[in-house]
Amino acid sequence: MSYCRFQNTLYAMRECLDHIENDEDTSDMEIKNAKRLYETCKKFIDKCDNYGIRRDYDEGYEFFGND
């Protein structure tokens, strides 16, 4: 569902981060996909910067594109 795409992805990303922080066993396939996810996240951050999506530390997340 596109209306909750970012929310669902956020929860999944936090789960992945917890997995890394807890130093849990990770299969070779999971490591391979973690590397692919890392590259995708870098592209995502670049796109957010390009479209004006940024973190404002005083006000939370805001969107500044399409004004």
C-alpha positions, 0 to 999 in steps of 0.5 A, a space after each residue: 500500500 503506497 500510503 504507508 510505504 515509508 512508514 512500513 519501510 521505516 519499521 523494517 529498517 529499524 528492525 535491520 538496525 537492531 539486528 546489526 546492533 545486537 550482533 546477531 548471526 547473519 547469513 551470507 545472503 543477508 550480508 549480501 542484501 545488507 550491502 545492496 540496502 546500504 547502496 540503496 540508502 545512500 541513493 535515497 538520502 541523495 534523492 531526499 536532499 535533491 527534493 528538499 526532504 530533510 530533517 529539521 532538528 527543531 521541528 521534526 521531519 518536513 518536506 520543502 520541495 514542490 512549494 
